């Protein structure tokens, strides 16, 4: 959700994702006179090597690629005010939309002007839609889970966060510091995920290299 403050200031998570995808969709809506096939790719796994964008570009084989991203000032403070969700509008941005095996969302707007070549040029907009996360590196004998960060995240904002681990079935826990008396923000590698479950139950479901993310619900 987004939080609204005075002077038209808003705050929320993953603003670089939101801004990039928003700008891409606005461009797709406004560009109507086309002599090229225009692709919009909402890519995944940007934080661990732009893997989604590479897979999408290999499938589309664009003649021109345009990467869209944004950066914002961030703050650990957050409000509980009501949020809102963006909407594409009454008319579609693309002629075709599909999701590939990587999880990328790919839309294409077909050329609508006569061309003198065998096929229209392909122009690809690409904006990433996922964020940094974690990977399991150990399950202790006591049933705690140790993580390592994948392209972040900031230690300042992870303490006490709910974590979802993609094991053989989803496992949920809270990220806590190993030293409760610490007055500094510990590194992710020096924290533990506490599940409150029996250690043997955890070890049956969580293994080395399992992916973990913040457990954040969607707001409508």
C-alpha positions as CSV (number, residue, x, y, z in Angstrom):
1,X,0.0,0.0,0.0
2,X,1.0,3.6,-0.4
3,X,1.0,6.2,2.4
4,X,-0.1,9.8,1.7
5,X,1.5,12.7,3.5
6,X,1.3,16.5,3.3
7,X,2.3,18.5,0.2
8,X,1.5,15.6,-2.2
9,X,4.2,13.4,-0.8
10,X,3.6,9.6,-0.9
11,X,5.6,6.7,0.6
12,X,5.6,3.0,-0.1
13,X,7.7,-0.1,-0.9
14,X,9.5,-0.9,-4.1
15,X,9.1,2.5,-5.7
16,X,11.7,1.9,-8.4
17,X,9.6,-1.1,-9.6
18,X,6.4,0.8,-9.5
19,X,7.8,3.9,-11.3
20,X,9.5,1.8,-14.0
21,X,6.4,-0.2,-14.8
22,X,4.2,2.8,-14.6
23,X,6.3,4.8,-17.1
24,X,6.4,1.8,-19.4
25,X,2.6,1.4,-19.4
26,X,2.1,5.2,-19.9
27,X,4.4,5.0,-22.9
28,X,2.5,2.0,-24.3
29,X,-0.8,3.9,-23.9
30,X,0.4,7.1,-25.6
31,X,2.3,5.6,-28.5
32,X,-0.4,4.8,-31.1
33,X,1.1,5.5,-34.5
34,X,3.6,2.7,-35.0
35,X,5.8,1.5,-37.8
36,X,7.5,-0.9,-35.4
37,X,6.4,-3.8,-33.1
38,X,6.6,-2.4,-29.6
39,X,7.1,-4.8,-26.7
40,X,6.7,-4.0,-23.0
41,X,8.5,-6.4,-20.7
42,X,7.8,-6.4,-16.9
43,X,10.9,-8.5,-16.0
44,X,11.8,-10.6,-12.9
45,X,15.1,-11.4,-11.2
46,X,16.6,-8.0,-11.9
47,X,18.3,-8.0,-8.6
48,X,20.3,-11.1,-9.2
49,X,21.8,-10.4,-12.7
50,X,18.9,-9.1,-14.9
51,X,18.1,-12.8,-15.7
52,X,14.4,-12.2,-16.6
53,X,15.4,-9.4,-19.0
54,X,18.0,-11.5,-20.7
55,X,15.6,-14.4,-21.2
56,X,12.9,-12.1,-22.6
57,X,15.4,-10.4,-25.0
58,X,16.5,-13.8,-26.3
59,X,12.9,-14.7,-27.0
60,X,11.9,-11.3,-28.6
61,X,15.2,-10.6,-30.3
62,X,14.6,-6.8,-30.3
63,X,16.4,-4.5,-32.7
64,X,16.4,-1.8,-30.1
65,X,16.2,-2.2,-26.3
66,X,15.2,0.5,-23.8
67,X,15.7,-0.1,-20.1
68,X,13.4,1.8,-17.7
69,X,14.2,2.2,-14.0
70,X,13.8,4.8,-11.3
71,X,15.3,5.6,-8.0
72,X,13.7,7.3,-4.9
73,X,14.5,8.6,-1.5
74,X,13.7,5.9,1.0
75,X,12.9,6.0,4.7
76,X,12.4,3.3,7.4
77,X,9.4,5.2,8.7
78,X,6.0,4.1,7.3
79,X,2.4,5.1,7.9
80,X,-0.6,2.8,8.3
81,X,-2.8,5.0,6.1
82,X,-5.0,3.6,3.4
83,X,-3.3,2.8,0.1
84,X,-4.4,2.6,-3.5
85,X,-3.5,0.6,-6.5
86,X,-2.7,1.9,-10.0
87,X,-5.0,1.0,-12.9
88,X,-4.0,0.7,-16.5
89,X,-7.2,2.5,-17.7
90,X,-10.3,1.6,-19.6
91,X,-8.5,0.6,-22.8
92,X,-5.7,-2.0,-23.0
93,X,-2.1,-0.9,-23.4
94,X,-1.1,-3.8,-25.6
95,X,-2.5,-5.9,-28.4
96,X,-1.2,-9.1,-26.9
97,X,0.0,-10.0,-23.3
98,X,1.5,-13.3,-22.1
99,X,3.7,-14.6,-19.2
100,X,6.8,-16.6,-20.0
101,X,8.4,-19.4,-18.0
102,X,10.6,-17.0,-16.1
103,X,7.6,-15.1,-14.9
104,X,8.2,-12.0,-17.1
105,X,5.0,-10.3,-18.2
106,X,5.4,-9.4,-22.0
107,X,3.0,-7.2,-23.9
108,X,3.3,-6.3,-27.6
109,X,1.8,-3.5,-29.6
110,X,1.8,-4.3,-33.3
111,X,2.9,-2.0,-36.0
112,X,-0.1,-0.3,-37.6
113,X,1.7,1.7,-40.4
114,X,2.9,0.4,-43.8
115,X,6.5,-0.7,-43.8
116,X,9.0,-1.3,-46.7
117,X,10.9,-4.1,-44.9
118,X,10.2,-7.8,-44.5
119,X,9.1,-7.3,-40.9
120,X,8.7,-4.3,-38.6
121,X,11.6,-3.4,-36.3
122,X,11.2,-4.7,-32.8
123,X,11.6,-2.1,-30.0
124,X,11.6,-3.5,-26.4
125,X,10.8,-1.5,-23.3
126,X,12.0,-3.3,-20.1
127,X,11.2,-2.4,-16.5
128,X,11.8,-4.8,-13.6
129,X,9.0,-5.7,-11.2
130,X,10.6,-7.7,-8.4
131,X,12.8,-6.8,-5.5
132,X,15.8,-8.2,-3.6
133,X,15.3,-11.1,-1.3
134,X,17.1,-13.9,0.6
135,X,18.5,-17.4,0.2
136,X,18.7,-20.1,2.9
137,X,22.2,-20.9,3.9
138,X,21.7,-23.1,7.0
139,X,19.0,-24.7,9.3
140,X,20.4,-24.9,12.8
141,X,19.9,-27.9,15.2
142,X,17.5,-25.7,17.1
143,X,15.3,-25.1,14.0
144,X,16.4,-21.5,13.4
145,X,17.1,-20.6,9.7
146,X,20.1,-18.5,8.6
147,X,19.8,-16.5,5.5
148,X,22.0,-14.5,3.2
149,X,20.8,-11.4,1.3
150,X,20.4,-11.5,-2.5
151,X,21.3,-8.0,-3.8
152,X,20.5,-6.5,-0.4
153,X,18.2,-5.9,1.4
154,X,19.1,-3.1,3.8
155,X,19.8,-4.3,7.4
156,X,18.0,-1.1,8.6
157,X,14.6,-2.4,7.5
158,X,14.6,-6.2,7.9
159,X,14.6,-6.7,11.7
160,X,11.3,-8.0,12.9
161,X,10.0,-8.5,9.4
162,X,7.8,-11.6,8.5
163,X,9.7,-13.9,6.1
164,X,8.2,-16.5,3.7
165,X,10.6,-19.3,2.8
166,X,9.8,-21.3,-0.4
167,X,10.6,-24.8,0.9
168,X,8.8,-28.0,0.0
169,X,5.9,-26.0,1.3
170,X,5.8,-22.3,2.4
171,X,7.4,-21.8,5.8
172,X,6.9,-18.5,7.7
173,X,8.9,-16.9,10.4
174,X,10.2,-13.6,11.9
175,X,13.7,-12.3,11.2
176,X,15.4,-11.6,14.6
177,X,18.9,-10.6,15.7
178,X,21.1,-13.2,17.4
179,X,21.9,-10.6,20.1
180,X,18.6,-9.1,21.5
181,X,20.6,-6.5,23.3
182,X,22.3,-5.1,20.2
183,X,21.8,-1.4,19.5
184,X,23.1,-1.5,16.0
185,X,21.4,-2.9,12.8
186,X,22.9,-6.4,12.4
187,X,23.7,-7.8,9.0
188,X,21.2,-10.3,7.5
189,X,23.9,-13.0,7.8
190,X,24.0,-12.4,11.6
191,X,20.2,-12.8,12.0
192,X,18.0,-15.8,12.4
193,X,14.5,-16.7,11.2
194,X,12.3,-17.9,14.1
195,X,9.4,-20.1,13.0
196,X,8.1,-21.3,16.4
197,X,8.0,-24.9,14.9
198,X,9.6,-28.1,15.9
199,X,13.2,-28.3,14.5
200,X,12.6,-31.6,12.7
201,X,9.5,-30.2,11.0
202,X,11.6,-27.2,9.8
203,X,14.4,-29.4,8.5
204,X,12.0,-31.6,6.5
205,X,10.8,-28.5,4.6
206,X,13.7,-26.1,4.4
207,X,17.0,-26.8,2.6
208,X,20.1,-24.9,1.6
209,X,19.6,-22.4,-1.3
210,X,15.8,-22.2,-0.9
211,X,14.4,-18.8,-1.8
212,X,13.0,-16.5,0.8
213,X,11.1,-13.2,0.5
214,X,9.3,-10.7,2.7
215,X,5.8,-11.9,3.5
216,X,3.9,-8.9,2.2
217,X,0.2,-9.2,1.3
218,X,-1.3,-7.5,-1.8
219,X,-3.6,-4.5,-1.2
220,X,-6.6,-3.9,-3.4
